[in-house]
């Protein structure tokens, strides 16, 4: 009689190297987050002021719509339809820019608060990217914020007990 073939043992699973520990969130990281928060507040204020410049466009558009601002086209008075069109264009574009700028400024200020409290990591990342639209100061702030937030120890600090919610 033939003997059954010997049972082979399954190969041992490969030994994976241990995960490197996440570096410890140190005082330098906390200081940089605090400085970035202050930078967010300053840039938010500048964004709000610069977006309010377009209130002038709203005033000009309303003046064109009311007819109190005479417009000339080629030395001749422009038609009321042209004046209405340009007036609405100035008014709508001015309102959109002012509202968009103030909204972005509000988000940047809120992200500064979240940075100081180490909360809402994803919001801080998104706002850092959006801050890059406000050149040159917002670009510098956004890039520095992204560099700091992408560090593993900073990301871990946001995921800790203070980073929930």
MDAnalysis code that builds the backbone (N, CA, C; Angstrom):
import MDAnalysis as mda
import numpy as np

u = mda.Universe.empty(495, n_residues=165, atom_resindex=np.repeat(np.arange(165), 3), trajectory=True)
u.add_TopologyAttr("name", ["N", "CA", "C"] * 165)
u.add_TopologyAttr("resid", np.arange(1, 166))
u.add_TopologyAttr("resname", ["UNK", "UNK", "UNK", "UNK", "UNK", "UNK", "UNK", "UNK", "UNK", "UNK", "UNK", "UNK", "UNK", "UNK", "UNK", "UNK", "UNK", "UNK", "UNK", "UNK", "UNK", "UNK", "UNK", "UNK", "UNK", "UNK", "UNK", "UNK", "UNK", "UNK", "UNK", "UNK", "UNK", "UNK", "UNK", "UNK", "UNK", "UNK", "UNK", "UNK", "UNK", "UNK", "UNK", "UNK", "UNK", "UNK", "UNK", "UNK", "UNK", "UNK", "UNK", "UNK", "UNK", "UNK", "UNK", "UNK", "UNK", "UNK", "UNK", "UNK", "UNK", "UNK", "UNK", "UNK", "UNK", "UNK", "UNK", "UNK", "UNK", "UNK", "UNK", "UNK", "UNK", "UNK", "UNK", "UNK", "UNK", "UNK", "UNK", "UNK", "UNK", "UNK", "UNK", "UNK", "UNK", "UNK", "UNK", "UNK", "UNK", "UNK", "UNK", "UNK", "UNK", "UNK", "UNK", "UNK", "UNK", "UNK", "UNK", "UNK", "UNK", "UNK", "UNK", "UNK", "UNK", "UNK", "UNK", "UNK", "UNK", "UNK", "UNK", "UNK", "UNK", "UNK", "UNK", "UNK", "UNK", "UNK", "UNK", "UNK", "UNK", "UNK", "UNK", "UNK", "UNK", "UNK", "UNK", "UNK", "UNK", "UNK", "UNK", "UNK", "UNK", "UNK", "UNK", "UNK", "UNK", "UNK", "UNK", "UNK", "UNK", "UNK", "UNK", "UNK", "UNK", "UNK", "UNK", "UNK", "UNK", "UNK", "UNK", "UNK", "UNK", "UNK", "UNK", "UNK", "UNK", "UNK", "UNK", "UNK", "UNK", "UNK", "UNK", "UNK", "UNK"])
u.atoms.positions = np.array([
    [0.796, -1.167, 0.000],
    [0.000, 0.000, 0.000],
    [0.857, 1.257, 0.000],
    [0.373, 2.206, -0.719],
    [1.134, 3.455, -0.806],
    [0.800, 4.347, 0.385],
    [1.798, 4.972, 0.908],
    [1.599, 5.897, 2.035],
    [1.147, 7.245, 1.492],
    [0.240, 7.902, 2.216],
    [-0.191, 9.224, 1.757],
    [0.985, 10.199, 1.760],
    [0.938, 11.135, 0.844],
    [2.056, 12.089, 0.810],
    [2.088, 12.908, 2.104],
    [3.255, 13.268, 2.528],
    [3.344, 14.051, 3.785],
    [2.662, 15.419, 3.606],
    [1.989, 15.810, 4.652],
    [1.317, 17.119, 4.634],
    [2.360, 18.227, 4.687],
    [2.209, 19.162, 3.793],
    [3.161, 20.270, 3.800],
    [2.570, 21.415, 4.619],
    [3.395, 22.077, 5.289],
    [2.948, 23.216, 6.096],
    [2.850, 24.436, 5.191],
    [1.846, 25.264, 5.408],
    [1.730, 26.464, 4.567],
    [2.919, 27.396, 4.801],
    [3.284, 28.131, 3.772],
    [4.427, 29.039, 3.958],
    [4.074, 30.123, 4.983],
    [5.065, 30.519, 5.696],
    [4.873, 31.555, 6.716],
    [4.598, 32.886, 6.017],
    [3.703, 33.677, 6.595],
    [3.446, 34.985, 5.983],
    [4.697, 35.848, 6.053],
    [4.858, 36.717, 5.062],
    [6.062, 37.570, 5.082],
    [6.030, 38.505, 6.293],
    [7.183, 38.719, 6.823],
    [7.308, 39.597, 7.978],
    [7.398, 41.025, 7.465],
    [6.438, 41.836, 7.867],
    [6.416, 43.239, 7.444],
    [7.176, 44.078, 8.453],
    [7.891, 45.060, 7.975],
    [8.584, 45.928, 8.935],
    [7.551, 46.702, 9.760],
    [7.866, 46.982, 11.004],
    [6.905, 47.732, 11.819],
    [6.691, 49.131, 11.262],
    [5.462, 49.632, 11.428],
    [5.161, 50.987, 10.963],
    [5.977, 51.980, 11.771],
    [6.585, 52.909, 11.071],
    [7.317, 53.920, 11.842],
    [6.312, 54.747, 12.646],
    [6.687, 55.060, 13.836],
    [5.804, 55.836, 14.701],
    [5.655, 57.250, 14.156],
    [4.478, 57.792, 14.327],
    [4.234, 59.166, 13.910],
    [5.039, 60.078, 14.828],
    [5.769, 61.008, 14.249],
    [6.536, 61.924, 15.103],
    [5.610, 62.646, 16.087],
    [6.172, 63.028, 17.183],
    [5.408, 63.676, 18.246],
    [5.115, 65.121, 17.866],
    [3.883, 65.546, 18.132],
    [3.483, 66.934, 17.913],
    [4.201, 67.784, 18.953],
    [5.101, 68.619, 18.500],
    [5.941, 69.364, 19.427],
    [5.576, 70.827, 19.538],
    [6.319, 71.540, 20.366],
    [6.051, 72.972, 20.545],
    [6.284, 73.778, 19.266],
    [7.204, 73.332, 18.413],
    [7.433, 74.050, 17.159],
    [6.198, 73.956, 16.262],
    [5.562, 72.782, 16.229],
    [4.344, 72.623, 15.436],
    [3.221, 73.494, 15.984],
    [3.083, 73.542, 17.300],
    [2.038, 74.365, 17.917],
    [2.275, 75.845, 17.625],
    [3.529, 76.272, 17.682],
    [3.863, 77.672, 17.392],
    [3.546, 78.005, 15.930],
    [3.875, 77.086, 15.021],
    [3.603, 77.348, 13.615],
    [2.102, 77.399, 13.334],
    [1.323, 76.547, 13.982],
    [-0.132, 76.601, 13.812],
    [-0.692, 77.919, 14.331],
    [-0.160, 78.384, 15.453],
    [-0.611, 79.660, 16.019],
    [-0.264, 80.822, 15.087],
    [0.937, 80.800, 14.513],
    [1.339, 81.853, 13.577],
    [0.500, 81.806, 12.304],
    [0.193, 80.606, 11.832],
    [-0.665, 80.488, 10.654],
    [-2.069, 80.995, 10.945],
    [-2.566, 80.752, 12.154],
    [-3.887, 81.254, 12.523],
    [-3.909, 82.783, 12.485],
    [-2.871, 83.394, 13.019],
    [-2.783, 84.860, 12.984],
    [-2.713, 85.342, 11.532],
    [-1.933, 84.651, 10.710],
    [-1.851, 84.994, 9.295],
    [-3.197, 84.878, 8.600],
    [-3.983, 83.872, 8.969],
    [-5.317, 83.722, 8.384],
    [-6.213, 84.902, 8.761],
    [-6.121, 85.352, 10.004],
    [-6.939, 86.500, 10.421],
    [-6.556, 87.754, 9.634],
    [-5.258, 87.974, 9.455],
    [-4.791, 89.162, 8.737],
    [-5.224, 89.103, 7.271],
    [-5.028, 87.949, 6.637],
    [-5.389, 87.815, 5.224],
    [-6.908, 87.927, 5.048],
    [-7.673, 87.406, 6.001],
    [-9.134, 87.531, 5.918],
    [-9.544, 89.004, 5.965],
    [-8.900, 89.779, 6.820],
    [-9.195, 91.213, 6.882],
    [-8.848, 91.916, 5.581],
    [-7.701, 91.577, 5.007],
    [-7.316, 92.181, 3.729],
    [-8.275, 91.789, 2.614],
    [-8.702, 90.526, 2.614],
    [-9.663, 90.080, 1.597],
    [-10.969, 90.858, 1.707],
    [-11.421, 91.054, 2.936],
    [-12.677, 91.776, 3.135],
    [-12.552, 93.219, 2.653],
    [-11.441, 93.865, 2.979],
    [-11.254, 95.260, 2.561],
    [-11.171, 95.367, 1.041],
    [-10.397, 94.476, 0.414],
    [-10.251, 94.540, -1.040],
    [-11.538, 94.176, -1.765],
    [-12.341, 93.299, -1.180],
    [-13.601, 92.966, -1.857],
    [-14.609, 94.112, -1.724],
    [-14.486, 94.920, -0.690],
    [-15.399, 96.050, -0.528],
    [-15.099, 97.193, -1.494],
    [-13.951, 97.142, -2.171],
    [-13.641, 98.152, -3.183],
    [-14.691, 98.110, -4.290],
    [-15.245, 96.928, -4.538],
    [-16.203, 96.776, -5.628],
    [-17.588, 97.339, -5.290],
    [-17.746, 97.884, -4.097],
    [-18.976, 98.611, -3.785],
    [-19.079, 99.824, -4.711],
    [-17.938, 100.350, -5.119],
    [-17.920, 101.459, -6.077],
    [-18.603, 101.056, -7.384],
    [-18.390, 99.832, -7.834],
    [-19.051, 99.357, -9.051],
    [-20.566, 99.270, -8.858],
    [-20.975, 98.853, -7.671],
    [-22.412, 98.772, -7.385],
    [-23.033, 100.171, -7.430],
    [-22.352, 101.139, -6.828],
    [-22.857, 102.514, -6.816],
    [-22.911, 103.069, -8.237],
    [-21.875, 102.831, -9.024],
    [-21.882, 103.300, -10.409],
    [-22.991, 102.630, -11.209],
    [-23.190, 101.342, -11.006],
    [-24.253, 100.634, -11.719],
    [-25.622, 101.166, -11.365],
    [-25.857, 101.441, -10.103],
    [-27.148, 101.997, -9.690],
    [-27.327, 103.404, -10.263],
    [-26.231, 104.173, -10.307],
    [-26.314, 105.519, -10.894],
    [-26.637, 105.435, -12.386],
    [-26.089, 104.448, -13.074],
    [-26.405, 104.276, -14.497],
    [-27.860, 103.850, -14.681],
    [-28.331, 102.987, -13.812],
    [-29.713, 102.522, -13.924],
    [-30.712, 103.648, -13.662],
    [-30.373, 104.525, -12.747],
    [-31.296, 105.610, -12.410],
    [-31.238, 106.758, -13.413],
    [-30.188, 106.783, -14.241],
    [-30.062, 107.836, -15.243],
    [-29.343, 109.061, -14.727],
    [-28.859, 109.038, -13.504],
    [-28.169, 110.206, -12.969],
    [-26.703, 110.267, -13.409],
    [-26.228, 109.262, -14.103],
    [-24.870, 109.268, -14.629],
    [-24.966, 109.228, -16.152],
    [-24.792, 110.378, -16.799],
    [-24.938, 110.388, -18.257],
    [-23.794, 109.635, -18.921],
    [-24.135, 108.841, -19.925],
    [-23.134, 108.084, -20.675],
    [-23.161, 108.551, -22.122],
    [-21.974, 108.601, -22.721],
    [-21.877, 108.995, -24.133],
    [-21.136, 107.900, -24.885],
    [-21.583, 107.666, -26.092],
    [-20.959, 106.668, -26.950],
    [-20.589, 107.357, -28.262],
    [-19.308, 107.582, -28.496],
    [-18.857, 108.257, -29.718],
    [-19.311, 109.703, -29.774],
    [-19.373, 110.378, -28.653],
    [-19.780, 111.785, -28.628],
    [-21.284, 111.977, -28.580],
    [-22.028, 110.938, -28.865],
    [-23.499, 111.006, -28.838],
    [-23.997, 110.388, -27.537],
    [-25.107, 110.863, -27.006],
    [-25.671, 110.207, -25.814],
    [-26.043, 108.758, -26.143],
    [-25.746, 107.883, -25.219],
    [-26.043, 106.465, -25.459],
    [-27.534, 106.204, -25.294],
    [-27.972, 105.122, -25.888],
    [-29.391, 104.786, -25.817],
    [-29.728, 104.296, -24.402],
    [-30.991, 104.427, -24.002],
    [-31.382, 103.951, -22.674],
    [-31.149, 102.451, -22.500],
    [-31.259, 101.672, -23.587],
    [-31.035, 100.227, -23.478],
    [-29.572, 99.932, -23.154],
    [-28.658, 100.651, -23.814],
    [-27.242, 100.474, -23.516],
    [-26.938, 100.849, -22.073],
    [-27.508, 101.968, -21.649],
    [-27.271, 102.445, -20.292],
    [-27.823, 101.448, -19.272],
    [-29.003, 100.885, -19.539],
    [-29.587, 99.894, -18.633],
    [-28.713, 98.636, -18.587],
    [-28.247, 98.184, -19.760],
    [-27.423, 96.978, -19.822],
    [-26.139, 97.145, -19.018],
    [-25.440, 98.252, -19.270],
    [-24.171, 98.488, -18.565],
    [-24.419, 98.695, -17.067],
    [-25.513, 99.353, -16.722],
    [-25.843, 99.550, -15.310],
    [-26.089, 98.231, -14.599],
    [-26.864, 97.347, -15.226],
    [-27.106, 96.030, -14.622],
    [-25.820, 95.206, -14.564],
    [-25.000, 95.310, -15.594],
    [-23.732, 94.581, -15.613],
    [-22.845, 95.011, -14.442],
    [-22.699, 96.294, -14.263],
    [-21.884, 96.805, -13.147],
    [-22.471, 96.379, -11.805],
    [-23.782, 96.489, -11.665],
    [-24.414, 96.181, -10.382],
    [-24.286, 94.698, -10.047],
    [-24.629, 93.839, -10.990],
    [-24.608, 92.395, -10.709],
    [-23.182, 91.902, -10.484],
    [-22.253, 92.332, -11.327],
    [-20.863, 91.904, -11.149],
    [-20.302, 92.417, -9.828],
    [-20.605, 93.648, -9.477],
    [-20.127, 94.190, -8.201],
    [-20.682, 93.431, -7.014],
    [-21.975, 93.120, -7.044],
    [-22.582, 92.369, -5.932],
    [-21.962, 90.984, -5.827],
    [-21.761, 90.316, -6.964],
    [-21.170, 88.971, -6.940],
    [-19.752, 88.988, -6.372],
    [-18.959, 89.957, -6.787],
    [-17.577, 90.028, -6.306],
    [-17.540, 90.378, -4.823],
    [-18.371, 91.299, -4.389],
    [-18.386, 91.667, -2.971],
    [-18.837, 90.479, -2.117],
    [-19.911, 89.828, -2.502],
    [-20.394, 88.683, -1.719],
    [-19.404, 87.526, -1.741],
    [-18.824, 87.253, -2.903],
    [-17.834, 86.186, -2.986],
    [-16.595, 86.485, -2.156],
    [-16.118, 87.709, -2.221],
    [-14.938, 88.099, -1.445],
    [-15.180, 88.051, 0.050],
    [-16.348, 88.545, 0.474],
    [-16.653, 88.504, 1.914],
    [-16.861, 87.070, 2.403],
    [-17.443, 86.230, 1.562],
    [-17.609, 84.825, 1.944],
    [-16.264, 84.133, 2.078],
    [-15.385, 84.358, 1.107],
    [-14.047, 83.764, 1.190],
    [-13.291, 84.296, 2.399],
    [-13.426, 85.583, 2.690],
    [-12.767, 86.159, 3.865],
    [-13.307, 85.519, 5.144],
    [-14.603, 85.276, 5.195],
    [-15.178, 84.613, 6.366],
    [-14.650, 83.201, 6.541],
    [-14.525, 82.458, 5.435],
    [-13.978, 81.110, 5.517],
    [-12.521, 81.113, 5.951],
    [-11.750, 82.063, 5.471],
    [-10.338, 82.139, 5.851],
    [-10.210, 82.462, 7.341],
    [-11.035, 83.380, 7.831],
    [-10.991, 83.701, 9.265],
    [-11.417, 82.495, 10.102],
    [-12.448, 81.781, 9.660],
    [-12.902, 80.596, 10.392],
    [-11.845, 79.496, 10.370],
    [-11.150, 79.353, 9.246],
    [-10.067, 78.364, 9.175],
    [-8.936, 78.742, 10.133],
    [-8.682, 80.034, 10.299],
    [-7.685, 80.462, 11.279],
    [-8.074, 80.052, 12.690],
    [-9.345, 80.180, 12.993],
    [-9.815, 79.753, 14.314],
    [-9.692, 78.238, 14.473],
    [-10.042, 77.506, 13.415],
    [-9.933, 76.045, 13.463],
    [-8.474, 75.608, 13.587],
    [-7.558, 76.326, 12.955],
    [-6.140, 75.999, 13.082],
    [-5.670, 76.176, 14.519],
    [-6.099, 77.248, 15.162],
    [-5.659, 77.482, 16.539],
    [-6.256, 76.462, 17.507],
    [-7.431, 75.921, 17.163],
    [-8.070, 74.916, 18.022],
    [-7.764, 73.490, 17.575],
    [-7.028, 73.321, 16.492],
    [-6.687, 72.024, 15.915],
    [-7.945, 71.205, 15.645],
    [-8.865, 71.807, 14.904],
    [-10.128, 71.167, 14.550],
    [-10.350, 71.316, 13.054],
    [-11.176, 70.442, 12.493],
    [-11.634, 70.498, 11.094],
    [-10.468, 70.548, 10.103],
    [-9.724, 69.455, 10.098],
    [-8.531, 69.336, 9.252],
    [-8.865, 69.544, 7.776],
    [-9.898, 68.870, 7.290],
    [-10.234, 68.958, 5.870],
    [-10.639, 70.381, 5.478],
    [-11.409, 71.052, 6.327],
    [-11.781, 72.442, 6.040],
    [-10.542, 73.320, 5.947],
    [-9.604, 73.131, 6.853],
    [-8.376, 73.931, 6.828],
    [-7.577, 73.674, 5.554],
    [-7.561, 72.424, 5.094],
    [-6.853, 72.098, 3.857],
    [-7.522, 72.771, 2.650],
    [-8.847, 72.700, 2.591],
    [-9.572, 73.288, 1.460],
    [-9.410, 74.805, 1.440],
    [-9.538, 75.431, 2.593],
    [-9.407, 76.891, 2.656],
    [-7.974, 77.314, 2.341],
    [-6.992, 76.506, 2.731],
    [-5.604, 76.829, 2.381],
    [-5.431, 76.831, 0.867],
    [-6.085, 75.892, 0.195],
    [-6.031, 75.880, -1.264],
    [-6.744, 77.075, -1.874],
    [-7.908, 77.422, -1.306],
    [-8.654, 78.569, -1.823],
    [-7.940, 79.890, -1.545],
    [-7.202, 79.952, -0.442],
    [-6.474, 81.181, -0.116],
    [-5.420, 81.490, -1.163],
    [-4.980, 80.468, -1.884],
    [-3.983, 80.682, -2.939],
    [-4.526, 81.556, -4.067],
    [-5.846, 81.710, -4.161],
    [-6.434, 82.570, -5.191],
    [-6.153, 84.047, -4.922],
    [-5.927, 84.403, -3.678],
    [-5.701, 85.794, -3.285],
    [-4.196, 86.067, -3.353],
    [-3.724, 86.386, -4.558],
    [-2.288, 86.545, -4.753],
    [-1.825, 87.924, -4.318],
    [-0.634, 88.100, -3.893],
    [0.424, 87.151, -3.571],
    [0.386, 86.675, -2.119],
    [-0.268, 87.448, -1.248],
    [-0.218, 87.134, 0.177],
    [-0.957, 85.836, 0.489],
    [-2.129, 85.659, -0.099],
    [-2.897, 84.443, 0.148],
    [-2.195, 83.211, -0.383],
    [-1.466, 83.353, -1.482],
    [-0.724, 82.222, -2.034],
    [0.368, 81.778, -1.071],
    [1.082, 82.730, -0.527],
    [2.141, 82.409, 0.430],
    [1.535, 81.742, 1.661],
    [0.468, 82.317, 2.190],
    [-0.175, 81.745, 3.373],
    [-0.726, 80.355, 3.076],
    [-1.367, 80.187, 1.920],
    [-1.945, 78.889, 1.575],
    [-0.890, 77.809, 1.435],
    [0.224, 78.120, 0.788],
    [1.288, 77.129, 0.605],
    [1.902, 76.768, 1.952],
    [2.203, 77.762, 2.795],
    [2.767, 77.460, 4.108],
    [1.795, 76.637, 4.957],
    [0.509, 76.955, 4.854],
    [-0.483, 76.200, 5.617],
    [-0.527, 74.751, 5.145],
    [-0.503, 74.548, 3.827],
    [-0.515, 73.176, 3.303],
    [0.729, 72.405, 3.728],
    [1.885, 73.062, 3.715],
    [3.120, 72.390, 4.118],
    [3.029, 71.945, 5.576],
    [2.536, 72.806, 6.434],
    [2.439, 72.453, 7.856],
    [1.371, 71.382, 8.080],
    [0.225, 71.522, 7.418],
    [-0.862, 70.568, 7.648],
    [-0.560, 69.181, 7.101],
    [0.310, 69.065, 6.133],
    [0.620, 67.757, 5.561],
    [1.641, 66.968, 6.377],
    [2.171, 67.553, 7.419],
    [3.078, 66.800, 8.291],
    [2.280, 65.753, 9.061],
    [2.822, 64.552, 9.210],
    [2.066, 63.493, 9.889],
    [1.719, 63.821, 11.337],
    [2.630, 64.479, 12.055],
    [2.350, 64.782, 13.455],
    [1.252, 65.832, 13.596],
    [1.175, 66.758, 12.649],
    [0.121, 67.776, 12.700],
    [-1.219, 67.141, 12.353],
    [-1.213, 66.277, 11.349],
    [-2.445, 65.579, 10.988],
    [-2.936, 64.721, 12.149],
    [-2.015, 64.068, 12.844],
    [-2.391, 63.255, 14.006],
    [-2.928, 64.128, 15.139],
    [-2.390, 65.340, 15.278],
    [-2.879, 66.232, 16.335],
    [-4.308, 66.682, 16.052],
    [-4.647, 66.840, 14.773],
    [-6.015, 67.211, 14.415],
    [-6.971, 66.041, 14.645],
    [-6.468, 64.827, 14.534],
    [-7.319, 63.643, 14.716],
    [-7.476, 63.275, 16.182],
    [-6.752, 63.928, 17.063],
    [-6.828, 63.626, 18.489],
    [-8.135, 64.109, 19.099],
    [-8.211, 64.093, 20.430],
    [-9.449, 64.492, 21.109],
    [-9.920, 65.896, 20.773],
    [-8.982, 66.817, 20.556],
    [-9.391, 68.187, 20.219],
    [-9.825, 68.295, 18.768],
    [-9.422, 67.335, 17.921],
    [-9.721, 67.416, 16.507],
    [-11.056, 66.829, 16.105],
    [-11.804, 66.280, 17.033],
    [-13.093, 65.682, 16.712],
    [-14.120, 66.782, 16.517],
    [-14.967, 66.635, 15.555],
    [-16.083, 67.554, 15.223],
    [-15.733, 68.494, 14.128],
])
